Amino acid sequence: MIMEERDIVIIGGGPAGYSAAIRASQLGGKVTLIEQDTLGGTCINRGCIPTRTLVRAVELLDMGSKAKDYGITYTDMGIDFTKVNARKDTIVKILVTSVKQVLNGKGVEIIEGKAKLISPSQIELQLKDGMKKELTARRIILATGSRCKKLSFPGGGTNILNTTQALGLTEIPRSILIAGGGFIGAAFATIFSKLGATVSIVEESSRILQQIDKEIVAILEKEFKANNIQIFTKAHIRSIESGINDDRSVLVDINGETVANSAQYVLLAEAREANIDGLDLDKVGIKLNNMMGIVVNKQMETNVPGILAAGDVTMEHMSTPVAYIEGITAAENAMGRNSEIDYTAIPYGTYTVPEISSVGITEEEAVTQGNQIRVGRFPFAGNGLAAILGQRTGMVKIITDRERGKILGVHIIGPNANDLIAEAGLAMKLNITSEDIRTTFHAHPSLSEALWETTKIIN
């Protein structure tokens, strides 16, 4: 068996893995990245990117229907779902190629194969051609991500989808029931309802999007209802059976009462688990948390010296922005630096129409924690560019400490919310106050003025 030496070996080529590889290479490391599937991980191939591409398609559909308000008439409006999917697949390929080019440009060795740990410094690699080799490394970074969790229901059967399968549909569903009203479920509800499917959401909690401010979610719920999306809260699926005309018959428990529903497809939107099968973590004694993710400290170090982990494989902060920074932090520590991750100001984005983004705590959380607060709100209905764009639904909400003006949270629903949140996140990271934002020039007309306006009318 071939034995080769490296400075850093990274297992997994998603956001955490490729970010770690690039950073370790920048710091002078001899880096090998091992990926058993496709570079880019879940985010690029089966998550954020293809999902957001489909949301863009339905946004364009909305824009086309509003064009007449601007004196523009389209004579041939329609949906070619084959071309919608082709565009999605093209964007995925472009970004996978881009990641590969960047890694190659940094001198990172990319190996296609499946890895497992032999010791804290040794990896056995099963190559795609069947050959095996062993690598030794000064440091190993585990960045194998997460996957859709396999769930079963009494009855079961066909047409029960995970998110990867939902992204692979070649026809628009007649109807779909989505189990899970979090970020992922809300995005798919938007996509399929805008494409013409009958959509319902089953959420176990008291409301959808639990991490988002109630006032913001109420606006989205109103939009969902206008698009005939049914929302069942405090509810869970009891069983899935065969129904009429290839539909699934779904029994839903809502507050202890069983209600019959039917849908062509059932989408299990939220459940995920760490990709740790076959890594032989127990062989080297790596500890797992109660979510079966790898335990790490703020340096992204595991309990085993020489082995670090980053991204979804920890099952702690399941988001691409966090994976990027965790990967970079892990690489810096693997290369001998003393870096510590700061989880302040993580942005949470929801790819709905209208879009939602949030950073910091909600008003309810601020009050529960005993803060004396001030709250500012500004509707996009009063924003000049939102009026120009014809996207006046939504608002920006800011929550600050009453005494100092420290920003505790910002919540946005409306056009380009996920772009606008960056200013709020940076402000929180740097301890900038609402007064600092109020006295900062903002381009006009721009959507960013909506955040500025909240600081002018805060009370």
Secondary structure, 3 states (H helix, E strand, C coil): CEEEEEEEEEECCCHHHHHHHHHHHHCCCCEEEEECCCCCHHHHHHCHHHHHHHHHHHHHHHHHHHHHHHCCCCCCCCCCHHHHHHHHHHHHHHHHHHHHHHHHHCCCEEEEEEEEEEECCEEEEEECCCCEEEEEEEEEEECCCEEECCCCCCCCCCCEECHHHHHCCCCCCCEEEEECCCHHHHHHHHHHHHCCCEEEEECCCCCCCCCCCHHHHHHHHHHHHHCCCEEECCEEEEEEEECHHHCEEEEEEECCEEEEEEECEEEECCCEEECCCCCCHHHHCCCECCCCCECCCCCCECCCCCEEECHHHHCCCCCHHHHHHHHHHHHHHHCCCCCCCCCCCCCEEECCCCCEEEEECCHHHHHHCCCCEEEEEEEHHHCHHHHHHCCCCCEEEEEEECCCCEEEEEEEECCCHHHHHHHHHHHHHCCCEHHHHHCCCCCCCCCCHHHHHHHHCCC
